[in-house]
Amino acid sequence: MDKATWTCQCGKVEVEVPTTGVRLKCYCKSCRAFVERLGKTERLDAAGGSDLLQVAPDGVRILKGQEHLAWLRLTEKGPLRWYATCCNTPMANILPTRHVPFASFQVADLSPQDGLPKVAAKVHLKGALAHVDGPHGSALPMILALLGRMVSAHVTGKWRRNPFFDDNGDLIAERRDPVPNDG
C-alpha cells in the first residue's frame, strides 16, 4: 500500500496515511469553519474549499505526537475534527464511532504530494465563496469507496483498527477548543 506522511506545521505530530483513497475538495461551511477556527485559512482555495483525502482508518498510524492531538465538533451531529494542539494544524475528520471506517485528511500537510490521487470531485458547491471552475466530477466514487470500506471493514474486522480509538472503542484524545497562538 502506498503511503504518505501527514506532519503538523511545527513537526511534533506525524501520521502515516495510505494514499489509496478518494480525494475531493469540499466547499461546505463546516469544513471552512474548522480551518478558520484554527487560524489556518491559507489551506483553503480561493473559493473556500478544503482539499481532503478520504481513506480507511485501519491503514493510518500515528508515528509521533499523539499527546498533541485533540478534536472539536462544530455541531452536535457533525464529524469530529482532529488537529494538532501544538500549532493548531488541522489534520482530519472522522465520525464519532469506529464502526464507520472513515477518515478524511487535510492534503496540505501530506508528503509526498506527487503520489496522491487526483481530485475526483468538488462537493458542496453551494457553500463556495466564489465560482468553482469545472470539471466538478462526481461524488459517486467517494460514496462507493466509503460503502466498500464499510462492508470490507466489517467482514474482516478491520473496523476495530482505528488509530483515533483505543481497544475499548474510546477516543484517544479529548475534545478541546483551539487556543490562539498555541504553537
Backbone as CSV, one residue per row, in Angstrom:
resi,resn,N_x,N_y,N_z,CA_x,CA_y,CA_z,C_x,C_y,C_z
1,MET,0.847,-1.183,0.000,0.000,0.000,0.000,0.888,1.240,0.000
2,ASP,0.578,2.174,-0.869,1.317,3.426,-0.906,0.917,4.289,0.276
3,LYS,1.892,5.037,0.797,1.653,5.842,1.986,2.248,7.232,1.833
4,ALA,1.700,8.141,2.612,2.227,9.493,2.728,2.320,9.785,4.216
5,THR,2.984,10.853,4.565,3.078,11.252,5.965,2.419,12.612,6.126
6,TRP,1.479,12.674,7.066,0.883,13.944,7.450,1.721,14.472,8.610
7,THR,2.202,15.707,8.487,3.021,16.321,9.526,2.439,17.686,9.855
8,CYS,2.300,17.979,11.152,1.805,19.293,11.557,2.866,20.354,11.236
9,GLN,2.470,21.608,11.300,3.376,22.691,10.907,4.659,22.735,11.724
10,CYS,4.585,22.431,13.014,5.795,22.522,13.838,6.578,21.212,13.885
11,GLY,6.012,20.128,13.323,6.726,18.861,13.233,6.602,17.948,14.438
12,LYS,5.795,18.307,15.429,5.665,17.466,16.629,4.747,16.262,16.424
13,VAL,3.875,16.331,15.404,2.942,15.229,15.136,3.195,14.709,13.726
14,GLU,3.334,13.386,13.615,3.470,12.727,12.319,2.533,11.541,12.269
15,VAL,1.832,11.418,11.154,0.858,10.345,10.974,1.051,9.741,9.588
16,GLU,1.146,8.417,9.538,1.243,7.720,8.263,-0.163,7.501,7.727
17,VAL,-0.360,7.868,6.458,-1.680,7.831,5.837,-1.592,7.063,4.517
18,PRO,-2.501,6.098,4.290,-2.492,5.436,2.981,-2.925,6.415,1.898
19,THR,-2.351,6.295,0.718,-2.731,7.183,-0.376,-3.775,6.540,-1.285
20,THR,-4.193,5.343,-0.923,-5.243,4.670,-1.684,-6.582,5.096,-1.102
21,GLY,-7.051,6.216,-1.572,-8.316,6.755,-1.106,-8.908,7.630,-2.188
22,VAL,-9.923,8.365,-1.821,-10.591,9.263,-2.752,-10.306,10.695,-2.319
23,ARG,-9.839,11.491,-3.259,-9.517,12.885,-2.973,-10.656,13.774,-3.462
24,LEU,-11.003,14.755,-2.652,-12.068,15.671,-3.021,-11.779,17.058,-2.485
25,LYS,-12.466,18.020,-3.028,-12.439,19.377,-2.486,-13.833,19.634,-1.951
26,CYS,-13.904,20.007,-0.681,-15.184,20.240,-0.028,-15.356,21.736,0.233
27,TYR,-16.505,22.251,-0.183,-16.802,23.670,-0.041,-17.882,23.929,1.011
28,CYS,-18.144,22.959,1.872,-19.190,23.165,2.885,-18.718,24.183,3.926
29,LYS,-19.677,24.829,4.544,-19.384,25.855,5.547,-18.667,25.261,6.752
30,SER,-18.972,24.015,7.085,-18.377,23.381,8.260,-16.882,23.114,8.069
31,CYS,-16.504,22.593,6.903,-15.071,22.364,6.642,-14.314,23.686,6.679
32,ARG,-14.906,24.708,6.090,-14.264,26.028,6.089,-14.178,26.588,7.508
33,ALA,-15.248,26.452,8.295,-15.264,26.974,9.664,-14.193,26.304,10.530
34,PHE,-13.959,25.018,10.320,-12.930,24.297,11.068,-11.551,24.913,10.837
35,VAL,-11.199,25.091,9.576,-9.894,25.648,9.227,-9.777,27.093,9.725
36,GLU,-10.861,27.852,9.580,-10.861,29.247,10.050,-10.684,29.322,11.559
37,ARG,-11.340,28.422,12.284,-11.253,28.424,13.752,-9.827,28.194,14.231
38,LEU,-9.085,27.431,13.456,-7.692,27.154,13.801,-6.748,28.239,13.292
39,GLY,-7.284,29.213,12.562,-6.448,30.293,12.033,-5.568,29.859,10.874
40,LYS,-6.019,28.879,10.094,-5.207,28.318,9.013,-5.884,28.485,7.649
41,THR,-6.419,29.656,7.388,-7.176,29.886,6.153,-6.323,29.762,4.895
42,GLU,-5.008,29.806,5.022,-4.156,29.638,3.843,-4.304,28.240,3.244
43,ARG,-4.902,27.306,3.976,-5.121,25.955,3.466,-6.341,25.867,2.559
44,LEU,-7.176,26.893,2.547,-8.373,26.910,1.709,-8.034,27.450,0.327
45,ASP,-8.737,26.961,-0.700,-8.516,27.542,-2.024,-9.290,28.859,-2.127
46,ALA,-9.216,29.509,-3.273,-9.792,30.840,-3.450,-11.303,30.873,-3.229
47,ALA,-11.977,29.743,-3.399,-13.421,29.674,-3.198,-13.783,29.120,-1.819
48,GLY,-12.785,28.923,-0.954,-13.034,28.439,0.404,-13.081,26.933,0.545
49,GLY,-12.534,26.200,-0.421,-12.578,24.741,-0.389,-11.413,24.108,0.343
50,SER,-11.701,22.996,1.014,-10.677,22.186,1.685,-10.319,21.004,0.797
51,ASP,-9.042,20.759,0.607,-8.544,19.631,-0.172,-8.384,18.461,0.800
52,LEU,-9.154,17.389,0.578,-9.219,16.274,1.521,-8.949,14.943,0.828
53,LEU,-8.350,14.021,1.555,-8.133,12.657,1.088,-8.859,11.718,2.040
54,GLN,-9.898,11.036,1.525,-10.650,10.086,2.345,-9.995,8.717,2.248
55,VAL,-9.720,8.142,3.426,-9.036,6.851,3.493,-9.696,5.952,4.537
56,ALA,-9.317,4.690,4.504,-9.739,3.742,5.539,-8.830,3.930,6.751
57,PRO,-9.390,4.150,7.930,-8.566,4.401,9.116,-7.664,3.241,9.520
58,ASP,-7.992,2.002,9.113,-7.150,0.868,9.535,-5.759,0.947,8.939
59,GLY,-5.560,1.775,7.902,-4.235,1.947,7.320,-3.484,3.152,7.861
60,VAL,-4.085,3.873,8.811,-3.485,5.077,9.384,-2.717,4.701,10.649
61,ARG,-1.511,5.268,10.802,-0.702,5.029,12.017,-0.174,6.352,12.545
62,ILE,-0.356,6.582,13.825,0.221,7.766,14.458,1.667,7.419,14.786
63,LEU,2.605,8.108,14.155,4.027,7.816,14.325,4.620,8.531,15.529
64,LYS,4.182,9.770,15.764,4.654,10.502,16.937,3.699,11.658,17.235
65,GLY,3.695,12.060,18.502,2.955,13.240,18.906,1.499,13.041,19.277
66,GLN,1.097,11.812,19.580,-0.302,11.575,19.938,-0.761,12.494,21.070
67,GLU,0.149,12.844,21.973,-0.195,13.713,23.101,-0.562,15.129,22.665
68,HIS,-0.279,15.463,21.408,-0.599,16.793,20.881,-1.886,16.801,20.057
69,LEU,-2.610,15.692,20.050,-3.842,15.627,19.267,-5.057,15.953,20.123
70,ALA,-6.009,16.620,19.511,-7.302,16.914,20.126,-8.327,16.994,19.006
71,TRP,-9.572,17.054,19.384,-10.630,17.174,18.388,-11.659,18.180,18.873
72,LEU,-12.418,18.673,17.916,-13.536,19.543,18.239,-14.692,19.151,17.337
73,ARG,-15.850,19.599,17.715,-17.058,19.297,16.953,-17.816,20.602,16.800
74,LEU,-18.067,21.006,15.574,-18.692,22.292,15.327,-20.208,22.264,15.496
75,THR,-20.806,21.094,15.307,-22.238,20.927,15.520,-22.464,19.627,16.274
76,GLU,-23.615,19.508,16.895,-23.914,18.335,17.714,-23.791,17.020,16.948
77,LYS,-24.160,17.010,15.678,-24.135,15.777,14.890,-23.028,15.761,13.838
78,GLY,-22.172,16.766,13.854,-21.108,16.853,12.851,-19.958,15.904,13.139
79,PRO,-19.014,15.831,12.202,-17.854,14.953,12.398,-16.939,15.482,13.498
80,LEU,-16.092,14.603,13.985,-15.044,15.001,14.921,-13.889,15.503,14.064
81,ARG,-13.456,16.715,14.330,-12.417,17.355,13.526,-11.142,17.418,14.359
82,TRP,-10.143,16.645,13.937,-8.891,16.487,14.677,-7.864,17.508,14.230
83,TYR,-7.036,17.922,15.180,-5.980,18.886,14.893,-4.842,18.703,15.879
84,ALA,-3.685,19.279,15.530,-2.502,19.252,16.397,-2.556,20.487,17.296
85,THR,-2.613,20.272,18.609,-2.720,21.383,19.558,-1.428,22.186,19.651
86,CYS,-0.318,21.589,19.277,0.976,22.269,19.368,1.058,23.476,18.445
87,CYS,0.351,23.419,17.313,0.441,24.515,16.336,-0.878,24.760,15.598
88,ASN,-1.967,24.178,16.116,-3.310,24.345,15.540,-3.405,23.926,14.073
89,THR,-2.669,22.901,13.679,-2.743,22.427,12.302,-3.928,21.473,12.153
90,PRO,-4.863,21.772,11.232,-5.989,20.864,11.010,-5.503,19.554,10.403
91,MET,-5.991,18.427,10.930,-5.495,17.142,10.475,-6.538,16.339,9.712
92,ALA,-7.639,15.966,10.373,-8.563,15.009,9.758,-9.964,15.151,10.330
93,ASN,-10.904,14.587,9.604,-12.287,14.475,10.059,-12.616,12.995,10.158
94,ILE,-13.301,12.616,11.235,-13.785,11.241,11.375,-15.205,11.300,11.914
95,LEU,-15.870,10.167,11.896,-17.179,10.070,12.521,-16.982,9.618,13.967
96,PRO,-17.955,9.866,14.847,-17.753,9.593,16.271,-17.807,8.119,16.673
97,THR,-17.763,7.235,15.720,-17.744,5.807,16.009,-16.734,5.120,15.096
98,ARG,-16.069,4.126,15.624,-15.112,3.405,14.773,-15.809,2.383,13.874
99,HIS,-17.121,2.214,14.052,-17.876,1.278,13.214,-18.005,1.755,11.770
100,VAL,-17.808,3.036,11.536,-17.840,3.577,10.170,-16.411,3.962,9.806
101,PRO,-15.755,3.172,8.948,-14.348,3.381,8.631,-14.145,4.573,7.705
102,PHE,-14.053,5.734,8.300,-13.991,6.977,7.538,-12.991,7.915,8.194
103,ALA,-12.063,8.420,7.406,-11.161,9.486,7.850,-10.807,10.306,6.619
104,SER,-10.932,11.612,6.732,-10.524,12.467,5.614,-9.452,13.413,6.119
105,PHE,-8.281,13.312,5.503,-7.101,14.072,5.920,-6.928,15.321,5.068
106,GLN,-6.449,16.375,5.710,-6.100,17.601,5.014,-4.885,17.320,4.128
107,VAL,-5.023,17.546,2.848,-3.961,17.249,1.882,-2.771,18.198,2.025
108,ALA,-2.999,19.424,2.457,-1.931,20.434,2.509,-0.700,19.962,3.276
109,ASP,-0.875,19.102,4.268,0.239,18.688,5.114,0.675,17.238,4.873
110,LEU,0.259,16.664,3.738,0.701,15.324,3.358,1.927,15.427,2.469
111,SER,2.841,14.502,2.666,4.047,14.458,1.855,4.423,13.000,1.620
112,PRO,4.798,12.623,0.416,4.931,13.456,-0.770,3.564,13.699,-1.422
113,GLN,3.445,14.814,-2.096,2.204,15.182,-2.770,2.043,14.460,-4.108
114,ASP,3.163,14.134,-4.753,3.071,13.564,-6.102,2.474,12.162,-6.146
115,GLY,2.375,11.472,-5.024,1.785,10.139,-5.013,0.307,10.130,-4.675
116,LEU,-0.279,11.305,-4.512,-1.687,11.389,-4.128,-2.595,11.287,-5.351
117,PRO,-3.791,10.738,-5.171,-4.714,10.681,-6.308,-5.171,12.085,-6.707
118,LYS,-5.641,12.198,-7.926,-6.196,13.471,-8.410,-7.557,13.706,-7.754
119,VAL,-7.983,14.958,-7.703,-9.285,15.303,-7.139,-10.376,14.635,-7.976
120,ALA,-11.191,13.795,-7.328,-12.261,13.072,-8.016,-13.543,13.896,-8.083
121,ALA,-13.739,14.767,-7.086,-14.977,15.540,-7.058,-14.791,16.813,-6.247
122,LYS,-15.566,17.800,-6.608,-15.684,19.042,-5.846,-17.114,19.036,-5.322
123,VAL,-17.255,19.003,-3.988,-18.580,18.791,-3.387,-19.023,19.986,-2.550
124,HIS,-20.323,20.044,-2.318,-20.967,21.113,-1.540,-20.668,22.487,-2.145
125,LEU,-20.830,22.565,-3.459,-20.506,23.794,-4.194,-21.377,24.978,-3.786
126,LYS,-22.556,24.719,-3.246,-23.421,25.825,-2.818,-22.779,26.620,-1.681
127,GLY,-21.844,26.015,-0.958,-21.169,26.700,0.135,-19.926,27.462,-0.298
128,ALA,-19.582,27.382,-1.580,-18.369,28.043,-2.071,-18.501,29.557,-1.961
129,LEU,-17.385,30.202,-1.690,-17.345,31.662,-1.564,-17.226,32.363,-2.914
130,ALA,-16.883,31.621,-3.949,-16.711,32.162,-5.289,-16.995,31.045,-6.290
131,HIS,-17.000,31.387,-7.548,-17.207,30.390,-8.606,-16.091,29.340,-8.547
132,VAL,-16.479,28.085,-8.687,-15.521,26.982,-8.702,-15.436,26.462,-10.128
133,ASP,-14.255,26.579,-10.722,-14.067,26.108,-12.088,-14.272,24.609,-12.170
134,GLY,-14.791,24.149,-13.287,-15.031,22.729,-13.519,-13.804,22.076,-14.099
135,PRO,-13.805,20.779,-14.340,-14.951,19.918,-14.069,-15.097,19.642,-12.575
136,HIS,-16.324,19.398,-12.164,-16.599,19.175,-10.748,-16.553,17.712,-10.365
137,GLY,-16.577,16.824,-11.337,-16.520,15.406,-11.050,-17.811,14.927,-10.418
138,SER,-17.741,13.770,-9.826,-18.922,13.157,-9.220,-18.589,12.673,-7.817
139,ALA,-19.534,12.836,-6.907,-19.355,12.325,-5.550,-19.548,10.814,-5.498
140,LEU,-20.016,10.231,-6.584,-20.283,8.793,-6.610,-19.063,7.950,-6.238
141,PRO,-17.843,8.221,-6.777,-16.686,7.411,-6.362,-16.436,7.480,-4.847
142,MET,-16.627,8.664,-4.270,-16.431,8.830,-2.832,-17.446,7.975,-2.059
143,ILE,-18.691,8.012,-2.472,-19.748,7.260,-1.795,-19.527,5.759,-1.953
144,LEU,-19.205,5.326,-3.174,-18.961,3.901,-3.407,-17.743,3.407,-2.633
145,ALA,-16.690,4.207,-2.585,-15.492,3.819,-1.838,-15.809,3.694,-0.354
146,LEU,-16.574,4.635,0.184,-16.953,4.570,1.601,-17.779,3.314,1.878
147,LEU,-18.752,3.044,1.038,-19.570,1.834,1.220,-18.716,0.575,1.123
148,GLY,-17.788,0.547,0.164,-16.896,-0.605,0.028,-16.022,-0.792,1.258
149,ARG,-15.490,0.319,1.792,-14.665,0.237,3.009,-15.487,-0.271,4.187
150,MET,-16.725,0.190,4.290,-17.575,-0.225,5.404,-17.836,-1.727,5.360
151,VAL,-18.219,-2.222,4.207,-18.506,-3.655,4.070,-17.244,-4.472,4.335
152,SER,-16.144,-4.104,3.677,-14.883,-4.832,3.853,-14.415,-4.791,5.306
153,ALA,-14.495,-3.635,5.934,-14.028,-3.491,7.315,-14.843,-4.351,8.274
154,HIS,-16.126,-4.479,8.038,-16.947,-5.290,8.942,-16.792,-6.780,8.670
155,VAL,-16.564,-7.160,7.434,-16.339,-8.563,7.109,-15.004,-9.028,7.679
156,THR,-13.974,-8.192,7.584,-12.622,-8.578,8.009,-12.305,-8.209,9.460
157,GLY,-13.135,-7.391,10.081,-12.858,-6.930,11.442,-11.921,-5.737,11.506
158,LYS,-11.541,-5.183,10.347,-10.623,-4.047,10.319,-11.212,-2.785,10.951
159,TRP,-12.531,-2.713,11.091,-13.154,-1.530,11.694,-12.629,-1.301,13.103
160,ARG,-12.132,-2.364,13.751,-11.580,-2.225,15.114,-10.225,-1.519,15.114
161,ARG,-9.509,-1.555,13.979,-8.180,-0.927,13.882,-8.330,0.515,13.402
162,ASN,-8.492,1.389,14.334,-8.691,2.799,14.028,-7.847,3.587,15.026
163,PRO,-6.829,4.306,14.579,-5.898,4.960,15.500,-6.517,6.085,16.333
164,PHE,-7.720,6.505,15.986,-8.382,7.562,16.748,-9.130,7.008,17.960
165,PHE,-9.205,5.669,18.055,-9.904,4.992,19.145,-8.975,3.965,19.789
166,ASP,-9.113,3.770,21.102,-8.330,2.734,21.766,-9.024,1.381,21.599
167,ASP,-8.480,0.329,22.209,-9.023,-1.012,22.052,-10.449,-1.151,22.597
168,ASN,-10.838,-0.275,23.514,-12.189,-0.312,24.073,-13.186,0.507,23.258
169,GLY,-12.700,1.173,22.212,-13.570,1.996,21.384,-13.707,3.422,21.876
170,ASP,-12.866,3.818,22.839,-12.887,5.193,23.337,-11.900,6.042,22.539
171,LEU,-12.232,7.307,22.366,-11.351,8.223,21.651,-10.009,8.361,22.370
172,ILE,-8.929,8.496,21.613,-7.580,8.561,22.199,-7.214,9.959,22.695
173,ALA,-8.042,10.938,22.400,-7.761,12.314,22.807,-9.055,12.964,23.276
174,GLU,-8.903,14.101,23.894,-10.042,14.836,24.437,-10.525,15.904,23.475
175,ARG,-11.770,16.260,23.652,-12.308,17.419,22.939,-11.638,18.657,23.524
176,ARG,-11.202,19.542,22.642,-10.517,20.745,23.125,-10.675,21.864,22.101
177,ASP,-11.060,23.012,22.576,-11.131,24.171,21.692,-9.717,24.694,21.476
178,PRO,-9.405,25.081,20.238,-8.058,25.584,19.957,-7.760,26.883,20.697
179,VAL,-6.517,27.035,21.061,-6.042,28.245,21.732,-5.286,29.066,20.696
180,PRO,-5.664,30.328,20.489,-4.924,31.155,19.530,-3.437,31.227,19.893
181,ASN,-2.606,31.168,18.868,-1.147,31.237,19.046,-0.632,30.156,19.989
182,ASP,-1.273,28.976,19.937,-0.903,27.850,20.794,0.449,27.274,20.412
183,GLY,0.945,27.540,19.224,2.182,26.929,18.780,3.144,27.915,18.463
